[in-house]
Amino acid sequence: MEEFAQSHDLVSHTDILKKGALVAQDPDNFDDLDEEFLLTPEEREHLRNETLKKWKQPKTLYLTVIVCSIGAAVQGVSLFLISHHFKRGWWL
């Protein structure tokens, strides 16, 4: 982990990278980490929320996804209609 942190200029974040790597190895048992890599109560709460409250996101994120989806659908319909219209040779 230290080599990775040094090569990517993340030496100041080595401790949190180690914790993240240990949690990633066994995400269901993050409460059982060794004393050396003890998670703070705030970190434990965030990890619990990852599984218990999956859909708890900011409302602006949902709004952004909905607006972009509608825009993509409108663009797709427009492109389909335009390409279909040109195939029929309306300009002749």
N, CA and C atoms as an extended XYZ file, in Angstrom:
276
Properties=species:S:1:pos:R:3:atomname:S:1:resname:S:1:resid:I:1 pbc="F F F"
N         0.819       -1.184        0.000 N   MET     1
C         0.000        0.000        0.000 CA  MET     1
C         0.870        1.258        0.000 C   MET     1
N         1.989        1.182        0.717 N   GLU     2
C         2.873        2.346        0.775 CA  GLU     2
C         3.443        2.687       -0.601 C   GLU     2
N         3.790        1.652       -1.381 N   GLU     3
C         4.319        1.889       -2.731 CA  GLU     3
C         3.273        2.566       -3.604 C   GLU     3
N         2.039        2.099       -3.529 N   PHE     4
C         0.952        2.701       -4.301 CA  PHE     4
C         0.763        4.162       -3.899 C   PHE     4
N         0.741        4.427       -2.601 N   ALA     5
C         0.551        5.791       -2.111 CA  ALA     5
C         1.676        6.707       -2.576 C   ALA     5
N         2.912        6.206       -2.537 N   GLN     6
C         4.040        7.028       -2.975 CA  GLN     6
C         4.007        7.274       -4.473 C   GLN     6
N         3.689        6.249       -5.242 N   SER     7
C         3.704        6.404       -6.699 CA  SER     7
C         2.572        7.296       -7.194 C   SER     7
N         1.501        7.444       -6.407 N   HIS     8
C         0.372        8.283       -6.814 CA  HIS     8
C         0.250        9.548       -5.967 C   HIS     8
N         1.307        9.881       -5.246 N   ASP     9
C         1.371       11.089       -4.434 CA  ASP     9
C         0.212       11.156       -3.423 C   ASP     9
N        -0.030       10.041       -2.729 N   LEU    10
C        -1.101        9.951       -1.734 CA  LEU    10
C        -0.562        9.541       -0.365 C   LEU    10
N         0.665        9.906       -0.089 N   VAL    11
C         1.311        9.487        1.154 CA  VAL    11
C         0.528        9.988        2.371 C   VAL    11
N        -0.062       11.159        2.270 N   SER    12
C        -0.802       11.702        3.412 CA  SER    12
C        -2.101       10.935        3.670 C   SER    12
N        -2.530       10.107        2.727 N   HIS    13
C        -3.782        9.356        2.864 CA  HIS    13
C        -3.542        7.857        3.045 C   HIS    13
N        -2.345        7.470        3.421 N   THR    14
C        -1.991        6.048        3.531 CA  THR    14
C        -2.888        5.310        4.526 C   THR    14
N        -3.166        5.931        5.674 N   ASP    15
C        -3.985        5.259        6.688 CA  ASP    15
C        -5.384        4.945        6.166 C   ASP    15
N        -6.015        5.891        5.521 N   ILE    16
C        -7.378        5.664        5.025 CA  ILE    16
C        -7.369        4.683        3.851 C   ILE    16
N        -6.300        4.678        3.059 N   LEU    17
C        -6.188        3.699        1.983 CA  LEU    17
C        -6.074        2.281        2.544 C   LEU    17
N        -5.319        2.129        3.637 N   LYS    18
C        -5.195        0.815        4.271 CA  LYS    18
C        -6.545        0.354        4.809 C   LYS    18
N        -7.261        1.261        5.461 N   LYS    19
C        -8.590        0.913        5.978 CA  LYS    19
C        -9.519        0.508        4.835 C   LYS    19
N        -9.490        1.282        3.755 N   GLY    20
C       -10.341        0.969        2.609 CA  GLY    20
C       -10.016       -0.376        1.994 C   GLY    20
N        -8.734       -0.693        1.909 N   ALA    21
C        -8.325       -1.985        1.350 CA  ALA    21
C        -8.790       -3.136        2.246 C   ALA    21
N        -8.681       -2.961        3.558 N   LEU    22
C        -9.129       -4.013        4.475 CA  LEU    22
C       -10.641       -4.192        4.425 C   LEU    22
N       -11.376       -3.101        4.347 N   VAL    23
C       -12.838       -3.191        4.252 CA  VAL    23
C       -13.233       -3.836        2.933 C   VAL    23
N       -12.538       -3.516        1.860 N   ALA    24
C       -12.855       -4.089        0.552 CA  ALA    24
C       -12.616       -5.599        0.518 C   ALA    24
N       -11.669       -6.086        1.299 N   GLN    25
C       -11.396       -7.523        1.336 CA  GLN    25
C       -12.540       -8.305        1.972 C   GLN    25
N       -13.183       -7.719        2.977 N   ASP    26
C       -14.289       -8.397        3.663 CA  ASP    26
C       -15.309       -7.350        4.106 C   ASP    26
N       -16.128       -6.859        3.178 N   PRO    27
C       -17.023       -5.744        3.497 CA  PRO    27
C       -18.091       -6.054        4.548 C   PRO    27
N       -18.441       -7.316        4.717 N   ASP    28
C       -19.486       -7.657        5.683 CA  ASP    28
C       -18.990       -7.667        7.125 C   ASP    28
N       -17.688       -7.719        7.319 N   ASN    29
C       -17.131       -7.813        8.675 CA  ASN    29
C       -16.199       -6.654        9.000 C   ASN    29
N       -16.579       -5.454        8.610 N   PHE    30
C       -15.708       -4.305        8.877 CA  PHE    30
C       -15.638       -3.970       10.368 C   PHE    30
N       -16.597       -4.447       11.152 N   ASP    31
C       -16.559       -4.204       12.596 CA  ASP    31
C       -15.470       -5.022       13.291 C   ASP    31
N       -14.969       -6.053       12.624 N   ASP    32
C       -13.984       -6.937       13.229 CA  ASP    32
C       -12.542       -6.610       12.841 C   ASP    32
N       -12.276       -5.407       12.378 N   LEU    33
C       -10.912       -5.036       11.986 CA  LEU    33
C        -9.992       -5.019       13.199 C   LEU    33
N        -8.709       -5.274       12.950 N   ASP    34
C        -7.700       -5.247       14.016 CA  ASP    34
C        -7.653       -3.876       14.673 C   ASP    34
N        -7.128       -3.851       15.882 N   GLU    35
C        -7.014       -2.591       16.624 CA  GLU    35
C        -6.177       -1.554       15.874 C   GLU    35
N        -5.194       -2.030       15.130 N   GLU    36
C        -4.305       -1.111       14.399 CA  GLU    36
C        -5.085       -0.299       13.360 C   GLU    36
N        -6.107       -0.911       12.776 N   PHE    37
C        -6.868       -0.257       11.720 CA  PHE    37
C        -8.294        0.038       12.170 C   PHE    37
N        -8.468        0.372       13.427 N   LEU    38
C        -9.785        0.617       13.991 CA  LEU    38
C       -10.481        1.766       13.270 C   LEU    38
N       -11.706        1.533       12.883 N   LEU    39
C       -12.491        2.563       12.214 CA  LEU    39
C       -13.131        3.488       13.244 C   LEU    39
N       -13.259        4.747       12.889 N   THR    40
C       -13.933        5.693       13.774 CA  THR    40
C       -15.433        5.417       13.732 C   THR    40
N       -16.174        5.861       14.736 N   PRO    41
C       -17.631        5.665       14.710 CA  PRO    41
C       -18.289        6.277       13.470 C   PRO    41
N       -17.776        7.407       13.034 N   GLU    42
C       -18.327        8.056       11.824 CA  GLU    42
C       -18.091        7.188       10.584 C   GLU    42
N       -16.902        6.608       10.479 N   GLU    43
C       -16.603        5.728        9.344 CA  GLU    43
C       -17.482        4.484        9.370 C   GLU    43
N       -17.700        3.933       10.561 N   ARG    44
C       -18.577        2.765       10.687 CA  ARG    44
C       -20.004        3.101       10.278 C   ARG    44
N       -20.468        4.273       10.671 N   GLU    45
C       -21.830        4.695       10.321 CA  GLU    45
C       -21.972        4.850        8.811 C   GLU    45
N       -20.972        5.430        8.174 N   HIS    46
C       -21.012        5.587        6.706 CA  HIS    46
C       -21.024        4.230        6.020 C   HIS    46
N       -20.249        3.287        6.529 N   LEU    47
C       -20.230        1.946        5.935 CA  LEU    47
C       -21.560        1.225        6.139 C   LEU    47
N       -22.178        1.406        7.290 N   ARG    48
C       -23.491        0.796        7.528 CA  ARG    48
C       -24.540        1.389        6.583 C   ARG    48
N       -24.462        2.699        6.375 N   ASN    49
C       -25.419        3.360        5.484 CA  ASN    49
C       -25.285        2.884        4.043 C   ASN    49
N       -24.101        2.405        3.672 N   GLU    50
C       -23.906        1.879        2.316 CA  GLU    50
C       -24.827        0.701        2.047 C   GLU    50
N       -25.106       -0.097        3.062 N   THR    51
C       -25.959       -1.270        2.868 CA  THR    51
C       -27.388       -1.035        3.339 C   THR    51
N       -27.567       -0.255        4.380 N   LEU    52
C       -28.904       -0.072        4.932 CA  LEU    52
C       -29.713        1.003        4.217 C   LEU    52
N       -29.054        2.014        3.721 N   LYS    53
C       -29.755        3.149        3.090 CA  LYS    53
C       -29.165        3.415        1.711 C   LYS    53
N       -29.286        2.423        0.834 N   LYS    54
C       -28.671        2.521       -0.493 CA  LYS    54
C       -29.199        3.690       -1.307 C   LYS    54
N       -30.453        4.028       -1.132 N   TRP    55
C       -31.070        5.048       -1.977 CA  TRP    55
C       -31.084        6.421       -1.324 C   TRP    55
N       -30.347        6.604       -0.247 N   LYS    56
C       -30.285        7.904        0.409 CA  LYS    56
C       -29.233        8.756       -0.295 C   LYS    56
N       -29.692        9.514       -1.258 N   GLN    57
C       -28.821       10.397       -2.037 CA  GLN    57
C       -29.456       11.786       -2.068 C   GLN    57
N       -28.686       12.810       -2.409 N   PRO    58
C       -29.265       14.159       -2.496 CA  PRO    58
C       -30.341       14.219       -3.585 C   PRO    58
N       -31.369       14.990       -3.323 N   LYS    59
C       -32.471       15.122       -4.282 CA  LYS    59
C       -31.987       15.701       -5.610 C   LYS    59
N       -30.972       16.553       -5.558 N   THR    60
C       -30.466       17.132       -6.801 CA  THR    60
C       -29.845       16.070       -7.704 C   THR    60
N       -29.288       15.013       -7.119 N   LEU    61
C       -28.747       13.919       -7.924 CA  LEU    61
C       -29.861       13.224       -8.683 C   LEU    61
N       -30.957       12.917       -7.995 N   TYR    62
C       -32.094       12.286       -8.660 CA  TYR    62
C       -32.665       13.193       -9.744 C   TYR    62
N       -32.773       14.488       -9.454 N   LEU    63
C       -33.288       15.439      -10.440 CA  LEU    63
C       -32.391       15.479      -11.670 C   LEU    63
N       -31.080       15.473      -11.460 N   THR    64
C       -30.136       15.494      -12.572 CA  THR    64
C       -30.283       14.252      -13.440 C   THR    64
N       -30.402       13.087      -12.810 N   VAL    65
C       -30.554       11.836      -13.559 CA  VAL    65
C       -31.850       11.839      -14.351 C   VAL    65
N       -32.943       12.304      -13.759 N   ILE    66
C       -34.234       12.336      -14.447 CA  ILE    66
C       -34.198       13.288      -15.626 C   ILE    66
N       -33.657       14.485      -15.431 N   VAL    67
C       -33.602       15.475      -16.516 CA  VAL    67
C       -32.721       14.978      -17.654 C   VAL    67
N       -31.575       14.381      -17.339 N   CYS    68
C       -30.695       13.854      -18.389 CA  CYS    68
C       -31.349       12.688      -19.122 C   CYS    68
N       -32.096       11.859      -18.410 N   SER    69
C       -32.789       10.738      -19.052 CA  SER    69
C       -33.866       11.230      -20.007 C   SER    69
N       -34.607       12.221      -19.586 N   ILE    70
C       -35.635       12.785      -20.472 CA  ILE    70
C       -34.982       13.419      -21.692 C   ILE    70
N       -33.896       14.141      -21.480 N   GLY    71
C       -33.182       14.752      -22.608 CA  GLY    71
C       -32.667       13.716      -23.584 C   GLY    71
N       -32.133       12.609      -23.064 N   ALA    72
C       -31.632       11.543      -23.938 CA  ALA    72
C       -32.764       10.897      -24.711 C   ALA    72
N       -33.917       10.717      -24.064 N   ALA    73
C       -35.069       10.123      -24.757 CA  ALA    73
C       -35.562       11.043      -25.869 C   ALA    73
N       -35.646       12.325      -25.597 N   VAL    74
C       -36.090       13.289      -26.619 CA  VAL    74
C       -35.103       13.320      -27.778 C   VAL    74
N       -33.815       13.316      -27.476 N   GLN    75
C       -32.814       13.316      -28.537 CA  GLN    75
C       -32.909       12.041      -29.367 C   GLN    75
N       -33.112       10.910      -28.738 N   GLY    76
C       -33.232        9.655      -29.469 CA  GLY    76
C       -34.436        9.641      -30.392 C   GLY    76
N       -35.564       10.114      -29.897 N   VAL    77
C       -36.769       10.180      -30.735 CA  VAL    77
C       -36.545       11.135      -31.895 C   VAL    77
N       -35.947       12.282      -31.627 N   SER    78
C       -35.688       13.259      -32.694 CA  SER    78
C       -34.787       12.679      -33.768 C   SER    78
N       -33.703       12.022      -33.376 N   LEU    79
C       -32.795       11.441      -34.351 CA  LEU    79
C       -33.470       10.340      -35.154 C   LEU    79
N       -34.296        9.539      -34.497 N   PHE    80
C       -35.021        8.493      -35.203 CA  PHE    80
C       -35.966        9.099      -36.234 C   PHE    80
N       -36.713       10.104      -35.832 N   LEU    81
C       -37.676       10.706      -36.750 CA  LEU    81
C       -36.988       11.390      -37.923 C   LEU    81
N       -35.877       12.067      -37.648 N   ILE    82
C       -35.148       12.738      -38.727 CA  ILE    82
C       -34.564       11.718      -39.696 C   ILE    82
N       -33.928       10.679      -39.191 N   SER    83
C       -33.324        9.686      -40.078 CA  SER    83
C       -34.405        8.934      -40.849 C   SER    83
N       -35.519        8.653      -40.224 N   HIS    84
C       -36.617        7.980      -40.910 CA  HIS    84
C       -37.191        8.876      -41.996 C   HIS    84
N       -37.283       10.157      -41.724 N   HIS    85
C       -37.823       11.122      -42.679 CA  HIS    85
C       -36.911       11.233      -43.903 C   HIS    85
N       -35.588       11.252      -43.699 N   PHE    86
C       -34.654       11.364      -44.819 CA  PHE    86
C       -34.601       10.085      -45.644 C   PHE    86
N       -34.838        8.933      -45.041 N   LYS    87
C       -34.838        7.685      -45.798 CA  LYS    87
C       -35.949        7.648      -46.827 C   LYS    87
N       -37.031        8.305      -46.534 N   ARG    88
C       -38.194        8.282      -47.439 CA  ARG    88
C       -38.008        9.219      -48.615 C   ARG    88
N       -36.981       10.068      -48.575 N   GLY    89
C       -36.700       10.950      -49.706 CA  GLY    89
C       -37.701       12.072      -49.854 C   GLY    89
N       -37.999       12.760      -48.811 N   TRP    90
C       -38.993       13.827      -48.830 CA  TRP    90
C       -38.570       15.011      -49.695 C   TRP    90
N       -37.262       15.149      -49.979 N   TRP    91
C       -36.781       16.298      -50.744 CA  TRP    91
C       -36.959       16.127      -52.245 C   TRP    91
N       -37.332       14.930      -52.685 N   LEU    92
C       -37.474       14.697      -54.114 CA  LEU    92
C       -38.786       15.184      -54.650 C   LEU    92
